[in-house]
């Protein structure tokens, strides 16, 4: 008899998992298991990869400008641009 898997992926899509843990991934705060799962998913899911790239770029810009947060307008613009680049 197989043991039930405590954290079944049923009900939580891999995309949801990736998006929910996006910031943990960016900050390297994930468990090795979750990080591996994230990498596996990003390797074949371009929408999530685009999402990650957008956040990563925003983070870098924010860090460079020493601001607490990227202005909302900037965030939106970068995000829209990347989405067009990767899906269009
Ligand atoms: Zn995905």
PDB file of the backbone (N, CA, C, O) and the ligand in Angstrom, with CONECT records:
HET     ZN  A 101       1
ATOM      1  N   UNK A   1       0.847  -1.214   0.000  1.00  0.00           N
ATOM      2  CA  UNK A   1       0.000   0.000   0.000  1.00  0.00           C
ATOM      3  C   UNK A   1       0.867   1.242   0.000  1.00  0.00           C
ATOM      4  O   UNK A   1       1.812   1.354   0.781  1.00  0.00           O
ATOM      5  N   UNK A   2       0.548   2.151  -0.858  1.00  0.00           N
ATOM      6  CA  UNK A   2       1.368   3.360  -0.911  1.00  0.00           C
ATOM      7  C   UNK A   2       0.878   4.394   0.096  1.00  0.00           C
ATOM      8  O   UNK A   2      -0.320   4.528   0.346  1.00  0.00           O
ATOM      9  N   UNK A   3       1.802   5.093   0.646  1.00  0.00           N
ATOM     10  CA  UNK A   3       1.455   6.148   1.612  1.00  0.00           C
ATOM     11  C   UNK A   3       0.854   7.341   0.880  1.00  0.00           C
ATOM     12  O   UNK A   3       1.303   7.694  -0.211  1.00  0.00           O
ATOM     13  N   UNK A   4      -0.152   7.957   1.471  1.00  0.00           N
ATOM     14  CA  UNK A   4      -0.698   9.147   0.820  1.00  0.00           C
ATOM     15  C   UNK A   4       0.327  10.276   0.836  1.00  0.00           C
ATOM     16  O   UNK A   4       1.047  10.476   1.814  1.00  0.00           O
ATOM     17  N   UNK A   5       0.372  10.993  -0.256  1.00  0.00           N
ATOM     18  CA  UNK A   5       1.310  12.116  -0.334  1.00  0.00           C
ATOM     19  C   UNK A   5       0.679  13.308   0.384  1.00  0.00           C
ATOM     20  O   UNK A   5      -0.410  13.742   0.009  1.00  0.00           O
ATOM     21  N   UNK A   6       1.336  13.838   1.399  1.00  0.00           N
ATOM     22  CA  UNK A   6       0.729  14.933   2.171  1.00  0.00           C
ATOM     23  C   UNK A   6       0.502  16.198   1.352  1.00  0.00           C
ATOM     24  O   UNK A   6      -0.501  16.893   1.512  1.00  0.00           O
ATOM     25  N   UNK A   7       1.448  16.473   0.483  1.00  0.00           N
ATOM     26  CA  UNK A   7       1.284  17.707  -0.293  1.00  0.00           C
ATOM     27  C   UNK A   7       1.011  17.352  -1.745  1.00  0.00           C
ATOM     28  O   UNK A   7       1.864  17.518  -2.616  1.00  0.00           O
ATOM     29  N   UNK A   8      -0.172  16.870  -1.978  1.00  0.00           N
ATOM     30  CA  UNK A   8      -0.544  16.487  -3.329  1.00  0.00           C
ATOM     31  C   UNK A   8      -0.712  17.745  -4.178  1.00  0.00           C
ATOM     32  O   UNK A   8      -1.102  18.799  -3.676  1.00  0.00           O
ATOM     33  N   UNK A   9      -0.418  17.621  -5.450  1.00  0.00           N
ATOM     34  CA  UNK A   9      -0.540  18.792  -6.315  1.00  0.00           C
ATOM     35  C   UNK A   9      -1.963  18.949  -6.854  1.00  0.00           C
ATOM     36  O   UNK A   9      -2.272  19.929  -7.532  1.00  0.00           O
ATOM     37  N   UNK A  10      -2.825  17.976  -6.547  1.00  0.00           N
ATOM     38  CA  UNK A  10      -4.201  18.078  -7.009  1.00  0.00           C
ATOM     39  C   UNK A  10      -4.859  19.308  -6.400  1.00  0.00           C
ATOM     40  O   UNK A  10      -4.826  19.493  -5.183  1.00  0.00           O
ATOM     41  N   UNK A  11      -5.441  20.130  -7.219  1.00  0.00           N
ATOM     42  CA  UNK A  11      -6.100  21.323  -6.710  1.00  0.00           C
ATOM     43  C   UNK A  11      -5.193  22.532  -6.751  1.00  0.00           C
ATOM     44  O   UNK A  11      -5.659  23.668  -6.840  1.00  0.00           O
ATOM     45  N   UNK A  12      -3.899  22.286  -6.688  1.00  0.00           N
ATOM     46  CA  UNK A  12      -2.965  23.407  -6.804  1.00  0.00           C
ATOM     47  C   UNK A  12      -2.138  23.160  -8.054  1.00  0.00           C
ATOM     48  O   UNK A  12      -1.317  22.243  -8.091  1.00  0.00           O
ATOM     49  N   UNK A  13      -2.346  23.954  -9.049  1.00  0.00           N
ATOM     50  CA  UNK A  13      -1.601  23.759 -10.291  1.00  0.00           C
ATOM     51  C   UNK A  13      -0.157  24.168 -10.078  1.00  0.00           C
ATOM     52  O   UNK A  13       0.165  24.919  -9.157  1.00  0.00           O
ATOM     53  N   UNK A  14       0.699  23.666 -10.937  1.00  0.00           N
ATOM     54  CA  UNK A  14       2.117  24.026 -10.847  1.00  0.00           C
ATOM     55  C   UNK A  14       2.301  25.531 -11.048  1.00  0.00           C
ATOM     56  O   UNK A  14       3.196  26.142 -10.463  1.00  0.00           O
ATOM     57  N   UNK A  15       1.454  26.108 -11.872  1.00  0.00           N
ATOM     58  CA  UNK A  15       1.544  27.548 -12.093  1.00  0.00           C
ATOM     59  C   UNK A  15       1.214  28.311 -10.801  1.00  0.00           C
ATOM     60  O   UNK A  15       1.885  29.281 -10.446  1.00  0.00           O
ATOM     61  N   UNK A  16       0.168  27.850 -10.112  1.00  0.00           N
ATOM     62  CA  UNK A  16      -0.189  28.510  -8.854  1.00  0.00           C
ATOM     63  C   UNK A  16       0.957  28.395  -7.866  1.00  0.00           C
ATOM     64  O   UNK A  16       1.314  29.365  -7.198  1.00  0.00           O
ATOM     65  N   UNK A  17       1.524  27.217  -7.780  1.00  0.00           N
ATOM     66  CA  UNK A  17       2.646  26.993  -6.878  1.00  0.00           C
ATOM     67  C   UNK A  17       3.778  27.959  -7.205  1.00  0.00           C
ATOM     68  O   UNK A  17       4.351  28.595  -6.320  1.00  0.00           O
ATOM     69  N   UNK A  18       4.083  28.053  -8.482  1.00  0.00           N
ATOM     70  CA  UNK A  18       5.187  28.922  -8.903  1.00  0.00           C
ATOM     71  C   UNK A  18       4.919  30.378  -8.542  1.00  0.00           C
ATOM     72  O   UNK A  18       5.802  31.082  -8.053  1.00  0.00           O
ATOM     73  N   UNK A  19       3.686  30.819  -8.789  1.00  0.00           N
ATOM     74  CA  UNK A  19       3.373  32.227  -8.545  1.00  0.00           C
ATOM     75  C   UNK A  19       3.289  32.541  -7.054  1.00  0.00           C
ATOM     76  O   UNK A  19       3.696  33.614  -6.609  1.00  0.00           O
ATOM     77  N   UNK A  20       2.759  31.593  -6.294  1.00  0.00           N
ATOM     78  CA  UNK A  20       2.645  31.801  -4.850  1.00  0.00           C
ATOM     79  C   UNK A  20       4.025  31.925  -4.211  1.00  0.00           C
ATOM     80  O   UNK A  20       4.223  32.688  -3.266  1.00  0.00           O
ATOM     81  N   UNK A  21       4.975  31.157  -4.746  1.00  0.00           N
ATOM     82  CA  UNK A  21       6.308  31.134  -4.132  1.00  0.00           C
ATOM     83  C   UNK A  21       7.343  31.961  -4.885  1.00  0.00           C
ATOM     84  O   UNK A  21       8.548  31.827  -4.674  1.00  0.00           O
ATOM     85  N   UNK A  22       6.839  32.817  -5.764  1.00  0.00           N
ATOM     86  CA  UNK A  22       7.727  33.606  -6.621  1.00  0.00           C
ATOM     87  C   UNK A  22       8.768  34.397  -5.827  1.00  0.00           C
ATOM     88  O   UNK A  22       9.958  34.377  -6.141  1.00  0.00           O
ATOM     89  N   UNK A  23       8.298  35.085  -4.805  1.00  0.00           N
ATOM     90  CA  UNK A  23       9.210  35.952  -4.050  1.00  0.00           C
ATOM     91  C   UNK A  23      10.180  35.146  -3.201  1.00  0.00           C
ATOM     92  O   UNK A  23      11.335  35.528  -3.017  1.00  0.00           O
ATOM     93  N   UNK A  24       9.688  34.020  -2.684  1.00  0.00           N
ATOM     94  CA  UNK A  24      10.589  33.148  -1.918  1.00  0.00           C
ATOM     95  C   UNK A  24      11.706  32.636  -2.823  1.00  0.00           C
ATOM     96  O   UNK A  24      12.863  32.529  -2.416  1.00  0.00           O
ATOM     97  N   UNK A  25      11.329  32.323  -4.058  1.00  0.00           N
ATOM     98  CA  UNK A  25      12.311  31.840  -5.020  1.00  0.00           C
ATOM     99  C   UNK A  25      13.338  32.939  -5.319  1.00  0.00           C
ATOM    100  O   UNK A  25      14.543  32.689  -5.336  1.00  0.00           O
ATOM    101  N   UNK A  26      12.848  34.139  -5.552  1.00  0.00           N
ATOM    102  CA  UNK A  26      13.731  35.265  -5.863  1.00  0.00           C
ATOM    103  C   UNK A  26      14.662  35.567  -4.691  1.00  0.00           C
ATOM    104  O   UNK A  26      15.814  35.954  -4.886  1.00  0.00           O
ATOM    105  N   UNK A  27      14.160  35.390  -3.496  1.00  0.00           N
ATOM    106  CA  UNK A  27      14.961  35.684  -2.307  1.00  0.00           C
ATOM    107  C   UNK A  27      15.725  34.466  -1.802  1.00  0.00           C
ATOM    108  O   UNK A  27      16.362  34.510  -0.749  1.00  0.00           O
ATOM    109  N   UNK A  28      15.654  33.378  -2.566  1.00  0.00           N
ATOM    110  CA  UNK A  28      16.322  32.122  -2.182  1.00  0.00           C
ATOM    111  C   UNK A  28      15.900  31.660  -0.791  1.00  0.00           C
ATOM    112  O   UNK A  28      16.728  31.228   0.011  1.00  0.00           O
ATOM    113  N   UNK A  29      14.618  31.755  -0.523  1.00  0.00           N
ATOM    114  CA  UNK A  29      14.110  31.356   0.792  1.00  0.00           C
ATOM    115  C   UNK A  29      13.295  30.068   0.727  1.00  0.00           C
ATOM    116  O   UNK A  29      12.599  29.717   1.680  1.00  0.00           O
ATOM    117  N   UNK A  30      13.386  29.378  -0.387  1.00  0.00           N
ATOM    118  CA  UNK A  30      12.604  28.154  -0.542  1.00  0.00           C
ATOM    119  C   UNK A  30      13.357  26.962   0.011  1.00  0.00           C
ATOM    120  O   UNK A  30      14.579  26.991   0.160  1.00  0.00           O
ATOM    121  N   UNK A  31      12.601  25.905   0.314  1.00  0.00           N
ATOM    122  CA  UNK A  31      13.249  24.649   0.667  1.00  0.00           C
ATOM    123  C   UNK A  31      13.836  24.081  -0.621  1.00  0.00           C
ATOM    124  O   UNK A  31      13.331  24.371  -1.706  1.00  0.00           O
ATOM    125  N   UNK A  32      14.900  23.272  -0.518  1.00  0.00           N
ATOM    126  CA  UNK A  32      15.519  22.716  -1.740  1.00  0.00           C
ATOM    127  C   UNK A  32      14.500  21.974  -2.608  1.00  0.00           C
ATOM    128  O   UNK A  32      14.561  22.050  -3.835  1.00  0.00           O
ATOM    129  N   UNK A  33      13.581  21.271  -1.989  1.00  0.00           N
ATOM    130  CA  UNK A  33      12.558  20.534  -2.736  1.00  0.00           C
ATOM    131  C   UNK A  33      11.682  21.473  -3.550  1.00  0.00           C
ATOM    132  O   UNK A  33      11.436  21.248  -4.735  1.00  0.00           O
ATOM    133  N   UNK A  34      11.215  22.529  -2.892  1.00  0.00           N
ATOM    134  CA  UNK A  34      10.344  23.493  -3.560  1.00  0.00           C
ATOM    135  C   UNK A  34      11.092  24.239  -4.657  1.00  0.00           C
ATOM    136  O   UNK A  34      10.542  24.536  -5.717  1.00  0.00           O
ATOM    137  N   UNK A  35      12.360  24.534  -4.377  1.00  0.00           N
ATOM    138  CA  UNK A  35      13.144  25.259  -5.362  1.00  0.00           C
ATOM    139  C   UNK A  35      13.335  24.403  -6.616  1.00  0.00           C
ATOM    140  O   UNK A  35      13.256  24.904  -7.737  1.00  0.00           O
ATOM    141  N   UNK A  36      13.583  23.128  -6.416  1.00  0.00           N
ATOM    142  CA  UNK A  36      13.758  22.219  -7.545  1.00  0.00           C
ATOM    143  C   UNK A  36      12.462  22.133  -8.347  1.00  0.00           C
ATOM    144  O   UNK A  36      12.470  22.145  -9.578  1.00  0.00           O
ATOM    145  N   UNK A  37      11.360  22.046  -7.622  1.00  0.00           N
ATOM    146  CA  UNK A  37      10.055  21.969  -8.272  1.00  0.00           C
ATOM    147  C   UNK A  37       9.811  23.230  -9.107  1.00  0.00           C
ATOM    148  O   UNK A  37       9.296  23.171 -10.223  1.00  0.00           O
ATOM    149  N   UNK A  38      10.193  24.349  -8.538  1.00  0.00           N
ATOM    150  CA  UNK A  38      10.046  25.631  -9.212  1.00  0.00           C
ATOM    151  C   UNK A  38      10.885  25.656 -10.490  1.00  0.00           C
ATOM    152  O   UNK A  38      10.404  26.053 -11.552  1.00  0.00           O
ATOM    153  N   UNK A  39      12.143  25.228 -10.375  1.00  0.00           N
ATOM    154  CA  UNK A  39      13.029  25.226 -11.539  1.00  0.00           C
ATOM    155  C   UNK A  39      12.496  24.313 -12.634  1.00  0.00           C
ATOM    156  O   UNK A  39      12.507  24.670 -13.812  1.00  0.00           O
ATOM    157  N   UNK A  40      12.030  23.134 -12.238  1.00  0.00           N
ATOM    158  CA  UNK A  40      11.483  22.189 -13.213  1.00  0.00           C
ATOM    159  C   UNK A  40      10.311  22.817 -13.955  1.00  0.00           C
ATOM    160  O   UNK A  40      10.169  22.679 -15.170  1.00  0.00           O
ATOM    161  N   UNK A  41       9.481  23.507 -13.189  1.00  0.00           N
ATOM    162  CA  UNK A  41       8.297  24.111 -13.789  1.00  0.00           C
ATOM    163  C   UNK A  41       8.681  25.263 -14.720  1.00  0.00           C
ATOM    164  O   UNK A  41       8.173  25.361 -15.837  1.00  0.00           O
ATOM    165  N   UNK A  42       9.566  26.122 -14.259  1.00  0.00           N
ATOM    166  CA  UNK A  42       9.966  27.278 -15.065  1.00  0.00           C
ATOM    167  C   UNK A  42      10.652  26.855 -16.362  1.00  0.00           C
ATOM    168  O   UNK A  42      10.623  27.573 -17.362  1.00  0.00           O
ATOM    169  N   UNK A  43      11.265  25.681 -16.325  1.00  0.00           N
ATOM    170  CA  UNK A  43      11.978  25.205 -17.512  1.00  0.00           C
ATOM    171  C   UNK A  43      11.037  24.963 -18.686  1.00  0.00           C
ATOM    172  O   UNK A  43      11.463  25.023 -19.839  1.00  0.00           O
ATOM    173  N   UNK A  44       9.769  24.692 -18.409  1.00  0.00           N
ATOM    174  CA  UNK A  44       8.861  24.421 -19.522  1.00  0.00           C
ATOM    175  C   UNK A  44       7.592  25.277 -19.508  1.00  0.00           C
ATOM    176  O   UNK A  44       6.674  25.045 -20.294  1.00  0.00           O
ATOM    177  N   UNK A  45       7.545  26.265 -18.616  1.00  0.00           N
ATOM    178  CA  UNK A  45       6.353  27.110 -18.566  1.00  0.00           C
ATOM    179  C   UNK A  45       6.754  28.567 -18.792  1.00  0.00           C
ATOM    180  O   UNK A  45       7.205  29.250 -17.873  1.00  0.00           O
ATOM    181  N   UNK A  46       6.582  29.030 -20.027  1.00  0.00           N
ATOM    182  CA  UNK A  46       7.032  30.392 -20.335  1.00  0.00           C
ATOM    183  C   UNK A  46       6.222  31.487 -19.648  1.00  0.00           C
ATOM    184  O   UNK A  46       6.810  32.507 -19.287  1.00  0.00           O
ATOM    185  N   UNK A  47       4.919  31.347 -19.443  1.00  0.00           N
ATOM    186  CA  UNK A  47       4.206  32.412 -18.708  1.00  0.00           C
ATOM    187  C   UNK A  47       4.774  32.634 -17.311  1.00  0.00           C
ATOM    188  O   UNK A  47       4.924  33.776 -16.877  1.00  0.00           O
ATOM    189  N   UNK A  48       5.088  31.562 -16.612  1.00  0.00           N
ATOM    190  CA  UNK A  48       5.638  31.705 -15.267  1.00  0.00           C
ATOM    191  C   UNK A  48       7.063  32.256 -15.327  1.00  0.00           C
ATOM    192  O   UNK A  48       7.465  33.047 -14.473  1.00  0.00           O
ATOM    193  N   UNK A  49       7.807  31.842 -16.321  1.00  0.00           N
ATOM    194  CA  UNK A  49       9.161  32.347 -16.484  1.00  0.00           C
ATOM    195  C   UNK A  49       9.122  33.848 -16.761  1.00  0.00           C
ATOM    196  O   UNK A  49       9.951  34.601 -16.250  1.00  0.00           O
ATOM    197  N   UNK A  50       8.163  34.276 -17.566  1.00  0.00           N
ATOM    198  CA  UNK A  50       8.004  35.699 -17.870  1.00  0.00           C
ATOM    199  C   UNK A  50       7.667  36.467 -16.594  1.00  0.00           C
ATOM    200  O   UNK A  50       8.179  37.560 -16.353  1.00  0.00           O
ATOM    201  N   UNK A  51       6.802  35.876 -15.790  1.00  0.00           N
ATOM    202  CA  UNK A  51       6.408  36.489 -14.528  1.00  0.00           C
ATOM    203  C   UNK A  51       7.633  36.655 -13.626  1.00  0.00           C
ATOM    204  O   UNK A  51       7.848  37.706 -13.023  1.00  0.00           O
ATOM    205  N   UNK A  52       8.409  35.609 -13.557  1.00  0.00           N
ATOM    206  CA  UNK A  52       9.612  35.625 -12.730  1.00  0.00           C
ATOM    207  C   UNK A  52      10.602  36.667 -13.249  1.00  0.00           C
ATOM    208  O   UNK A  52      11.167  37.433 -12.468  1.00  0.00           O
ATOM    209  N   UNK A  53      10.808  36.693 -14.553  1.00  0.00           N
ATOM    210  CA  UNK A  53      11.744  37.653 -15.143  1.00  0.00           C
ATOM    211  C   UNK A  53      11.326  39.076 -14.855  1.00  0.00           C
ATOM    212  O   UNK A  53      12.156  39.924 -14.529  1.00  0.00           O
ATOM    213  N   UNK A  54      10.034  39.335 -14.978  1.00  0.00           N
ATOM    214  CA  UNK A  54       9.521  40.684 -14.728  1.00  0.00           C
ATOM    215  C   UNK A  54       9.818  41.096 -13.297  1.00  0.00           C
ATOM    216  O   UNK A  54      10.309  42.198 -13.055  1.00  0.00           O
ATOM    217  N   UNK A  55       9.526  40.223 -12.355  1.00  0.00           N
ATOM    218  CA  UNK A  55       9.758  40.539 -10.949  1.00  0.00           C
ATOM    219  C   UNK A  55      11.242  40.719 -10.658  1.00  0.00           C
ATOM    220  O   UNK A  55      11.634  41.574  -9.865  1.00  0.00           O
ATOM    221  N   UNK A  56      12.058  39.902 -11.310  1.00  0.00           N
ATOM    222  CA  UNK A  56      13.494  39.973 -11.093  1.00  0.00           C
ATOM    223  C   UNK A  56      14.044  41.316 -11.571  1.00  0.00           C
ATOM    224  O   UNK A  56      14.875  41.933 -10.905  1.00  0.00           O
ATOM    225  N   UNK A  57      13.565  41.756 -12.737  1.00  0.00           N
ATOM    226  CA  UNK A  57      14.020  43.037 -13.291  1.00  0.00           C
ATOM    227  C   UNK A  57      13.560  44.189 -12.398  1.00  0.00           C
ATOM    228  O   UNK A  57      14.322  45.117 -12.125  1.00  0.00           O
ATOM    229  N   UNK A  58      12.318  44.122 -11.949  1.00  0.00           N
ATOM    230  CA  UNK A  58      11.807  45.159 -11.051  1.00  0.00           C
ATOM    231  C   UNK A  58      12.651  45.206  -9.783  1.00  0.00           C
ATOM    232  O   UNK A  58      13.014  46.281  -9.305  1.00  0.00           O
ATOM    233  N   UNK A  59      12.952  44.050  -9.255  1.00  0.00           N
ATOM    234  CA  UNK A  59      13.759  43.974  -8.036  1.00  0.00           C
ATOM    235  C   UNK A  59      15.119  44.634  -8.231  1.00  0.00           C
ATOM    236  O   UNK A  59      15.582  45.390  -7.378  1.00  0.00           O
ATOM    237  N   UNK A  60      15.755  44.338  -9.367  1.00  0.00           N
ATOM    238  CA  UNK A  60      17.077  44.902  -9.649  1.00  0.00           C
ATOM    239  C   UNK A  60      17.006  46.417  -9.775  1.00  0.00           C
ATOM    240  O   UNK A  60      17.847  47.141  -9.241  1.00  0.00           O
ATOM    241  N   UNK A  61      15.985  46.883 -10.492  1.00  0.00           N
ATOM    242  CA  UNK A  61      15.821  48.330 -10.661  1.00  0.00           C
ATOM    243  C   UNK A  61      15.608  49.004  -9.316  1.00  0.00           C
ATOM    244  O   UNK A  61      16.163  50.067  -9.039  1.00  0.00           O
ATOM    245  N   UNK A  62      14.804  48.373  -8.499  1.00  0.00           N
ATOM    246  CA  UNK A  62      14.510  48.929  -7.182  1.00  0.00           C
ATOM    247  C   UNK A  62      15.789  48.997  -6.356  1.00  0.00           C
ATOM    248  O   UNK A  62      16.057  49.991  -5.681  1.00  0.00           O
ATOM    249  N   UNK A  63      16.561  47.938  -6.421  1.00  0.00           N
ATOM    250  CA  UNK A  63      17.791  47.884  -5.652  1.00  0.00           C
ATOM    251  C   UNK A  63      18.746  48.986  -6.111  1.00  0.00           C
ATOM    252  O   UNK A  63      19.392  49.645  -5.297  1.00  0.00           O
ATOM    253  N   UNK A  64      18.822  49.173  -7.421  1.00  0.00           N
ATOM    254  CA  UNK A  64      19.741  50.155  -7.974  1.00  0.00           C
ATOM    255  C   UNK A  64      19.349  51.575  -7.553  1.00  0.00           C
ATOM    256  O   UNK A  64      20.205  52.411  -7.260  1.00  0.00           O
ATOM    257  N   UNK A  65      18.057  51.823  -7.532  1.00  0.00           N
ATOM    258  CA  UNK A  65      17.611  53.164  -7.193  1.00  0.00           C
ATOM    259  C   UNK A  65      17.478  53.353  -5.685  1.00  0.00           C
ATOM    260  O   UNK A  65      17.092  54.426  -5.220  1.00  0.00           O
ATOM    261  N   UNK A  66      17.798  52.308  -4.925  1.00  0.00           N
ATOM    262  CA  UNK A  66      17.764  52.360  -3.466  1.00  0.00           C
ATOM    263  C   UNK A  66      16.372  52.694  -2.921  1.00  0.00           C
ATOM    264  O   UNK A  66      16.239  53.125  -1.776  1.00  0.00           O
ATOM    265  N   UNK A  67      15.368  52.500  -3.719  1.00  0.00           N
ATOM    266  CA  UNK A  67      14.010  52.777  -3.266  1.00  0.00           C
ATOM    267  C   UNK A  67      13.460  51.560  -2.530  1.00  0.00           C
ATOM    268  O   UNK A  67      13.910  50.433  -2.733  1.00  0.00           O
ATOM    269  N   UNK A  68      12.509  51.807  -1.700  1.00  0.00           N
ATOM    270  CA  UNK A  68      11.863  50.722  -0.971  1.00  0.00           C
ATOM    271  C   UNK A  68      11.101  49.811  -1.921  1.00  0.00           C
ATOM    272  O   UNK A  68      11.221  48.587  -1.867  1.00  0.00           O
ATOM    273  N   UNK A  69      10.327  50.423  -2.776  1.00  0.00           N
ATOM    274  CA  UNK A  69       9.518  49.691  -3.734  1.00  0.00           C
ATOM    275  C   UNK A  69       9.568  50.391  -5.088  1.00  0.00           C
ATOM    276  O   UNK A  69       9.727  51.609  -5.171  1.00  0.00           O
ATOM    277  N   UNK A  70       9.430  49.605  -6.133  1.00  0.00           N
ATOM    278  CA  UNK A  70       9.333  50.218  -7.456  1.00  0.00           C
ATOM    279  C   UNK A  70       7.999  50.927  -7.551  1.00  0.00           C
ATOM    280  O   UNK A  70       6.984  50.429  -7.065  1.00  0.00           O
ATOM    281  N   UNK A  71       8.005  52.091  -8.177  1.00  0.00           N
ATOM    282  CA  UNK A  71       6.717  52.773  -8.361  1.00  0.00           C
ATOM    283  C   UNK A  71       5.775  51.872  -9.143  1.00  0.00           C
ATOM    284  O   UNK A  71       6.187  51.168 -10.065  1.00  0.00           O
ATOM    285  N   UNK A  72       4.527  51.905  -8.767  1.00  0.00           N
ATOM    286  CA  UNK A  72       3.542  51.022  -9.385  1.00  0.00           C
ATOM    287  C   UNK A  72       3.528  51.158 -10.908  1.00  0.00           C
ATOM    288  O   UNK A  72       3.421  50.166 -11.630  1.00  0.00           O
ATOM    289  N   UNK A  73       3.637  52.392 -11.382  1.00  0.00           N
ATOM    290  CA  UNK A  73       3.599  52.626 -12.832  1.00  0.00           C
ATOM    291  C   UNK A  73       4.753  51.916 -13.536  1.00  0.00           C
ATOM    292  O   UNK A  73       4.581  51.345 -14.613  1.00  0.00           O
ATOM    293  N   UNK A  74       5.916  51.959 -12.922  1.00  0.00           N
ATOM    294  CA  UNK A  74       7.091  51.311 -13.491  1.00  0.00           C
ATOM    295  C   UNK A  74       6.907  49.801 -13.535  1.00  0.00           C
ATOM    296  O   UNK A  74       7.187  49.146 -14.538  1.00  0.00           O
ATOM    297  N   UNK A  75       6.438  49.281 -12.437  1.00  0.00           N
ATOM    298  CA  UNK A  75       6.162  47.847 -12.345  1.00  0.00           C
ATOM    299  C   UNK A  75       5.260  47.403 -13.480  1.00  0.00           C
ATOM    300  O   UNK A  75       5.548  46.447 -14.200  1.00  0.00           O
ATOM    301  N   UNK A  76       4.163  48.125 -13.616  1.00  0.00           N
ATOM    302  CA  UNK A  76       3.161  47.766 -14.614  1.00  0.00           C
ATOM    303  C   UNK A  76       3.760  47.829 -16.011  1.00  0.00           C
ATOM    304  O   UNK A  76       3.507  46.964 -16.850  1.00  0.00           O
ATOM    305  N   UNK A  77       4.560  48.870 -16.252  1.00  0.00           N
ATOM    306  CA  UNK A  77       5.133  49.054 -17.581  1.00  0.00           C
ATOM    307  C   UNK A  77       6.107  47.929 -17.932  1.00  0.00           C
ATOM    308  O   UNK A  77       6.047  47.361 -19.023  1.00  0.00           O
ATOM    309  N   UNK A  78       6.985  47.622 -17.016  1.00  0.00           N
ATOM    310  CA  UNK A  78       7.951  46.544 -17.256  1.00  0.00           C
ATOM    311  C   UNK A  78       7.217  45.236 -17.494  1.00  0.00           C
ATOM    312  O   UNK A  78       7.545  44.458 -18.390  1.00  0.00           O
ATOM    313  N   UNK A  79       6.226  45.029 -16.670  1.00  0.00           N
ATOM    314  CA  UNK A  79       5.474  43.797 -16.739  1.00  0.00           C
ATOM    315  C   UNK A  79       4.778  43.655 -18.091  1.00  0.00           C
ATOM    316  O   UNK A  79       4.821  42.597 -18.718  1.00  0.00           O
ATOM    317  N   UNK A  80       4.147  44.724 -18.524  1.00  0.00           N
ATOM    318  CA  UNK A  80       3.431  44.704 -19.797  1.00  0.00           C
ATOM    319  C   UNK A  80       4.402  44.447 -20.944  1.00  0.00           C
ATOM    320  O   UNK A  80       4.109  43.689 -21.869  1.00  0.00           O
ATOM    321  N   UNK A  81       5.564  45.095 -20.864  1.00  0.00           N
ATOM    322  CA  UNK A  81       6.561  44.958 -21.907  1.00  0.00           C
ATOM    323  C   UNK A  81       7.067  43.522 -22.013  1.00  0.00           C
ATOM    324  O   UNK A  81       7.182  42.967 -23.106  1.00  0.00           O
ATOM    325  N   UNK A  82       7.359  42.945 -20.882  1.00  0.00           N
ATOM    326  CA  UNK A  82       7.869  41.577 -20.872  1.00  0.00           C
ATOM    327  C   UNK A  82       6.826  40.595 -21.350  1.00  0.00           C
ATOM    328  O   UNK A  82       7.134  39.630 -22.048  1.00  0.00           O
ATOM    329  N   UNK A  83       5.594  40.848 -20.969  1.00  0.00           N
ATOM    330  CA  UNK A  83       4.525  39.958 -21.376  1.00  0.00           C
ATOM    331  C   UNK A  83       4.393  39.964 -22.891  1.00  0.00           C
ATOM    332  O   UNK A  83       4.208  38.920 -23.516  1.00  0.00           O
ATOM    333  N   UNK A  84       4.489  41.153 -23.470  1.00  0.00           N
ATOM    334  CA  UNK A  84       4.424  41.277 -24.934  1.00  0.00           C
ATOM    335  C   UNK A  84       5.599  40.542 -25.569  1.00  0.00           C
ATOM    336  O   UNK A  84       5.435  39.811 -26.546  1.00  0.00           O
ATOM    337  N   UNK A  85       6.787  40.747 -24.999  1.00  0.00           N
ATOM    338  CA  UNK A  85       8.003  40.128 -25.536  1.00  0.00           C
ATOM    339  C   UNK A  85       7.936  38.611 -25.536  1.00  0.00           C
ATOM    340  O   UNK A  85       8.346  37.963 -26.499  1.00  0.00           O
ATOM    341  N   UNK A  86       7.422  38.049 -24.460  1.00  0.00           N
ATOM    342  CA  UNK A  86       7.491  36.601 -24.306  1.00  0.00           C
ATOM    343  C   UNK A  86       6.284  35.861 -24.867  1.00  0.00           C
ATOM    344  O   UNK A  86       6.387  34.691 -25.236  1.00  0.00           O
ATOM    345  N   UNK A  87       5.141  36.540 -24.933  1.00  0.00           N
ATOM    346  CA  UNK A  87       3.967  35.830 -25.419  1.00  0.00           C
ATOM    347  C   UNK A  87       3.548  36.314 -26.806  1.00  0.00           C
ATOM    348  O   UNK A  87       2.868  35.587 -27.531  1.00  0.00           O
ATOM    349  N   UNK A  88       3.942  37.521 -27.183  1.00  0.00           N
ATOM    350  CA  UNK A  88       3.524  38.039 -28.454  1.00  0.00           C
ATOM    351  C   UNK A  88       4.489  37.624 -29.539  1.00  0.00           C
ATOM    352  O   UNK A  88       4.297  37.975 -30.704  1.00  0.00           O
TER     353      UNK A  88
HETATM  354 ZN    ZN A 101       3.442  27.948 -14.954  1.00  0.00          ZN
END
